[in-house]
Amino acid sequence: MPSKYPRGSEWGRWDLHVHTPASVLYNQFKGWDTYINALESADANICAIGITDYASIEGYKKIYIKKNKNNRLQNFHLIIPNIEFRISPFTKEGAAINIHLLVDVSDSNHIDNIEDALSRFTFTFNEQKYPCNQIGLTNLGKVYKQDSLITDEVAYKEGICQFKPSFDSFKDWFKNEAWLKKNSIIAVSNSSNDGASGLSHDDGYKAVRLEIYRFSHIVLSSNPNDRIYFLGQGVDTEEELERKINGRKPCVHGSDAHKEEKLFKPDIDRYCWIKANPTFEGLRQILYEPETRVHIGKTIPD
């Protein structure tokens, strides 16, 4: 079958932060049928999307079946899971830091491998460890609420709200998951509300903030000043970034859609354009060429 992208690396729109009706927090979607139809009506320039859910891949699994078994969503060349976690410490706004795992799907067993890894990621509450899967999160919600009449659906949502392990726990878990470490990319929000930059309020957290940057591969931000800084063109040079956070980082942005009307419509038309084949290996290329392969704006660069 001839390639849809015969010229190799070309500029295309990527939206790696798209929630689904399975996202139990802030969900304003009308339902799966409306959602799938909205995805299929997307701008033709969008070649790759990241299906995002909190601490799970429940939404991605439904999308996977739609695309690979029901022949839907053929307008996207690449669909990958984006697992969103909330971790401590908390920012000056009192929010947990948003950190994401973007996972390669080229392994035919990637769904089983992801869920196997998630089952070993735990959060301890009242001296009991709860795994990051549906049963574990539901049980966490039930124990936290202490309500014998709570439904599993409500308990699962509460469990996701309470599942906020520390950065050190997240880092240790990730480093010990060989498959996940080999097949995923870590992205951290740089929002002052629920991102790493929100840790600048106290000198005691500056080292933690740098450790989070150092551990992450991608920074989630559409702020032009963030792009300048993480390319080593701001107050810190490339050499300083190498010393502080393990080198330059690409800035990537998504719509963070929680309703159909918001899909692929980031604020201020700050679309994310990536110059690469729409594959996970293409995405990896932005880690090595963060300046020339990523652009955030309404149109592609000249």
Secondary structure as GFF3:
##gff-version 3
##sequence-region A 1 302
A	DSSP	beta_strand	11	19	.	.	.	ID=ss1
A	DSSP	alpha_helix	32	40	.	.	.	ID=ss2
A	DSSP	beta_strand	46	54	.	.	.	ID=ss3
A	DSSP	alpha_helix	58	68	.	.	.	ID=ss4
A	DSSP	beta_strand	78	90	.	.	.	ID=ss5
A	DSSP	beta_strand	96	103	.	.	.	ID=ss6
A	DSSP	alpha_helix	110	118	.	.	.	ID=ss7
A	DSSP	beta_strand	122	125	.	.	.	ID=ss8
A	DSSP	beta_strand	128	131	.	.	.	ID=ss9
A	DSSP	alpha_helix	134	145	.	.	.	ID=ss10
A	DSSP	alpha_helix	152	162	.	.	.	ID=ss11
A	DSSP	alpha_helix	167	176	.	.	.	ID=ss12
A	DSSP	alpha_helix	178	182	.	.	.	ID=ss13
A	DSSP	beta_strand	184	189	.	.	.	ID=ss14
A	DSSP	three_ten_helix	196	201	.	.	.	ID=ss15
A	DSSP	alpha_helix	203	215	.	.	.	ID=ss16
A	DSSP	beta_strand	218	220	.	.	.	ID=ss17
A	DSSP	alpha_helix	224	230	.	.	.	ID=ss18
A	DSSP	alpha_helix	238	245	.	.	.	ID=ss19
A	DSSP	beta_strand	251	252	.	.	.	ID=ss20
A	DSSP	three_ten_helix	260	262	.	.	.	ID=ss21
A	DSSP	three_ten_helix	267	269	.	.	.	ID=ss22
A	DSSP	beta_strand	272	275	.	.	.	ID=ss23
A	DSSP	alpha_helix	280	288	.	.	.	ID=ss24
A	DSSP	beta_strand	294	296	.	.	.	ID=ss25
###
